[in-house]
Amino acid sequence: MEERERVIRLWFEMWLRKRDLGMGEIFAPDAVYLESWGPEYHGLEKIRHWFEEWNTRGTVLRWDIRGFFHRGEATAVEWIFCNQMTDGRVEAFEGMSLVRWTPEGKISFLQEFGCNEDRYDPYAAGPEPVFRPEGSRWF
């Protein structure tokens, strides 16, 4: 379990530093990565390309781990994330990642799930819901 947690922490650290600190050591060559809002990347080289390209357009400001949950060949990690894009837009949300491992201890599959951190009670004013006029978030 400690090794799995170390690997996930290293992946988050790469984003915070904007540097590949050994991606080939943590992802299987045929790994699949699914982002919470739709994009998916198949294979280590595609994951590496996405990482390098994305870091030309934005900066991860925060990616804090709240906890890990292990079961069999899978790990779930709960986190808080915040980034700023080069156009000045800031995105922040809570999330979880489901990670599946190879027998060798590399990530074979990673799927993110996001949750809007700007929550509210639509029933605060009474029995009829009052929703904000904004549309649904991208995740």
C-alpha positions in Angstrom: 0.0 0.0 0.0 2.8 2.4 0.8 4.4 1.9 -2.6 1.1 2.6 -4.4 0.6 5.8 -2.3 4.2 6.8 -3.2 3.5 6.4 -6.9 0.3 8.5 -6.8 2.0 11.2 -4.8 4.8 11.3 -7.4 2.2 11.7 -10.2 0.6 14.7 -8.3 4.1 16.1 -7.6 4.9 16.0 -11.3 2.0 18.3 -12.0 2.9 20.7 -9.3 6.5 20.9 -10.5 5.5 20.8 -14.2 8.2 18.1 -14.8 8.3 14.5 -15.7 9.9 12.9 -12.7 9.7 9.3 -14.1 6.4 8.8 -15.8 7.6 5.7 -17.5 8.3 4.2 -14.0 4.7 4.7 -12.8 2.5 4.1 -15.9 2.3 0.8 -17.8 3.1 1.3 -21.6 -0.6 0.6 -22.4 -2.1 2.6 -19.5 -5.5 4.3 -19.9 -6.2 7.7 -18.3 -9.7 9.2 -18.2 -10.2 12.8 -17.2 -13.4 13.7 -15.3 -14.7 15.9 -18.0 -14.4 13.6 -21.0 -10.9 13.3 -22.6 -9.1 10.0 -22.5 -5.6 9.0 -23.2 -4.4 5.6 -24.3 -0.8 4.6 -23.8 2.1 6.1 -21.9 3.3 8.2 -24.9 -0.2 9.8 -25.2 -0.3 10.5 -21.4 3.2 12.0 -21.6 2.2 14.2 -24.6 -0.9 15.4 -22.8 1.1 16.2 -19.6 3.8 18.2 -21.5 1.3 20.0 -23.8 -1.1 20.9 -20.9 1.7 22.4 -18.9 2.3 24.9 -21.7 -1.2 26.2 -21.2 -1.7 26.0 -17.4 -0.2 25.6 -13.9 -1.5 23.3 -11.2 -1.6 25.4 -8.1 -2.8 22.8 -5.6 -3.4 19.0 -5.7 -3.8 17.9 -2.1 -4.5 14.4 -1.1 -7.2 13.8 1.6 -6.9 10.1 1.8 -6.4 6.7 0.1 -8.6 3.6 0.0 -7.1 0.3 -1.1 -9.0 -2.8 -2.1 -7.4 -5.7 -4.1 -5.7 -4.4 -7.2 -7.3 -1.0 -7.0 -6.8 2.3 -5.1 -9.1 5.3 -4.7 -7.6 8.6 -3.8 -9.6 11.6 -2.6 -8.2 15.0 -3.4 -8.6 18.8 -3.8 -7.4 20.4 -7.1 -6.8 23.9 -8.3 -5.2 25.2 -11.5 -4.7 28.5 -13.4 -4.7 28.6 -17.1 -2.6 31.1 -19.1 -5.7 33.1 -20.0 -6.1 33.8 -16.2 -9.0 31.4 -15.6 -8.9 29.5 -12.3 -10.5 26.1 -11.9 -11.0 24.4 -8.6 -12.8 21.3 -7.6 -12.8 18.3 -5.3 -12.3 14.8 -6.8 -11.4 11.2 -6.6 -9.3 9.0 -8.8 -9.8 5.3 -9.3 -6.4 3.6 -10.0 -5.9 0.0 -11.1 -2.5 -1.6 -10.9 -0.4 -4.0 -12.9 1.1 -7.0 -11.0 4.4 -5.0 -11.3 3.0 -2.1 -9.4 2.5 0.3 -12.3 -0.7 2.3 -13.1 -2.7 0.5 -15.8 -5.9 2.6 -15.5 -6.7 5.9 -13.9 -10.2 7.5 -14.0 -10.9 10.9 -12.4 -14.2 11.9 -10.9 -14.9 15.6 -10.1 -17.2 17.4 -7.7 -18.0 21.2 -7.8 -16.8 22.8 -4.6 -19.3 25.7 -4.9 -22.2 23.8 -3.4 -25.5 25.1 -2.0 -28.9 23.9 -0.6 -31.6 24.4 -3.2 -34.2 23.9 -0.5 -32.8 26.5 1.9 -35.8 28.9 1.2 -38.5 26.3 1.4 -40.0 23.1 0.0 -39.6 24.1 -3.7 -36.0 23.9 -5.0 -34.3 27.1 -6.1 -31.4 26.4 -8.4 -28.8 28.8 -9.5 -29.1 30.1 -13.1 -25.7 28.6 -14.1 -25.5 25.5 -16.2 -24.0 22.2 -15.0 -20.3 22.1 -14.5 -18.2 20.2 -17.0 -17.8 17.2 -14.7 
